[in-house]
Amino acid sequence: MNETAAHLLSIVFPAEFTQGAHSAVFTCLRIDPAEKVTLITDRAAESIAASLAAQLAERGCAWNAFVLEDLAARPLAGMPAPVLADMETSQVSIFAVQVQPNELGSRMQMTDVVNRRRMRHAHMVNITPEIMCQGMRADYDLVDRLSQKVLERVRRATRIRATTAAGTSIVAEMNRDYKWFKTSGIISPEKWGNLPGGECFTSPGEVNGTFVVDGVVGDWLCARYGLLESTPLTIEIAGNRMVRCASADKQLEADFRAYTHTDENSDRVGEFAIGTNIGVERVIGNILQDEKFPGIHIAFGNPYGEHTGAPWRSSTHIDVVGLGFNIWLESDAGSERRTEQIMREGRFLLDA
């Protein structure tokens, strides 16, 4: 245990964090006492990291901790070398941080290590006290069972149709060469996951239609613009590319357009996902939890090709979340097309 780890153990944190922190260490990551853990945090999330530290100490494993501001100026130009070096000798890592604009590159450096070493990694980007007391208290065994049922169905689908009362109407053609994953909160070496967990995702073959973002947008725009029900962002997609976006909030519109034109693939739909965390009852204006809300979210940019198999890459990745989905899965069996509705007005029609 390093000096920062000892410091975190001295911090008093709200008792309400304990259940969520226990779930992260014991249920989601299933840390073994013989393993070593790297815990990464910052000043803004220090009390949450302290609750995680207490659970690591209870588990009896070896672990080191790092507070980003002790190592580098924010926004990070890159993940600090001591963090990456410590991860090289760990089986598990936890990233509980309030991110700042233009730090995605540093996080990608971290997840490159995670992917190469097949670490179990809990990605708790923009974790808040509210999330510790809501999404992190979900029954993750139940969420995992539902996620598995969704996963089995979407893997057979050749296309997915979705609509909402707000005006979303999209068709996503699936690519059989791209893999589906579940990140239900039960984290394995196969794919690191966000906490709170609860989604099934892939990179789509092609998406076309209109996606109305009346939930939230991701990355640093989420903290700036919050809930979008009163000023939704309407995105037109053709050939898997964003061709237009519009909102009554013109600054949101401008920021989103700029973000999705960072590089040649920033406007390309890289992720298609179905949120499965039925413990999350509403969106709260935080993408970490809100993308797990039951329904569909898509992301423009990086398709997580190292997992999905998509052969392209982007330096950006921004999620968009809608509300109240109707979802149909279509599969082709010879000359027949089979259709199954799995969600109606935001509620799953599957029994977990």
HELIX and SHEET records of a PDB file:
HELIX    1   1 GLU A    3  LEU A    9  1                                   7    
HELIX    2   2 ALA A   15  PHE A   17  5                                   3    
HELIX    3   3 THR A   18  HIS A   22  1                                   5    
HELIX    4   4 SER A   23  CYS A   28  3                                   6    
HELIX    5   5 ARG A   43  ALA A   45  5                                   3    
HELIX    6   6 GLU A   46  ARG A   59  1                                  14    
HELIX    7   7 LEU A   68  ASP A   70  5                                   3    
HELIX    8   8 ALA A   81  MET A   87  1                                   7    
HELIX    9   9 LEU A  104  ARG A  117  1                                  14    
HELIX   10  10 PRO A  129  MET A  132  1                                   4    
HELIX   11  11 GLY A  135  ARG A  137  5                                   3    
HELIX   12  12 TYR A  140  VAL A  154  1                                  15    
HELIX   13  13 ASP A  219  TYR A  225  1                                   7    
HELIX   14  14 LYS A  250  TYR A  259  1                                  10    
HELIX   15  15 ILE A  287  ASP A  290  1                                   4    
HELIX   16  16 GLY A  305  THR A  308  1                                   4    
SHEET    1   A 5 ALA A  62  VAL A  67  0                                        
SHEET    2   A 5 LYS A  36  THR A  41  1                                        
SHEET    3   A 5 VAL A  92  VAL A  97  1                                        
SHEET    4   A 5 ARG A 120  VAL A 125  1                                        
SHEET    5   A 5 GLY A 193  ASN A 194  1                                        
SHEET    1   B 8 ARG A 241  SER A 247  0                                        
SHEET    2   B 8 LEU A 233  ALA A 238 -1                                        
SHEET    3   B 8 GLU A 206  VAL A 213 -1                                        
SHEET    4   B 8 SER A 169  GLU A 173 -1                                        
SHEET    5   B 8 ARG A 159  THR A 164 -1                                        
SHEET    6   B 8 PHE A 325  ALA A 333 -1                                        
SHEET    7   B 8 GLU A 336  ARG A 344 -1                                        
SHEET    8   B 8 ARG A 347  PHE A 348 -1                                        
SHEET    1   C 6 PHE A 181  THR A 183  0                                        
SHEET    2   C 6 GLU A 199  THR A 202 -1                                        
SHEET    3   C 6 VAL A 269  GLY A 275 -1                                        
SHEET    4   C 6 GLY A 295  GLY A 301 -1                                        
SHEET    5   C 6 HIS A 317  VAL A 321 -1                                        
SHEET    6   C 6 VAL A 216  VAL A 217 -1                                        
END                                                                             
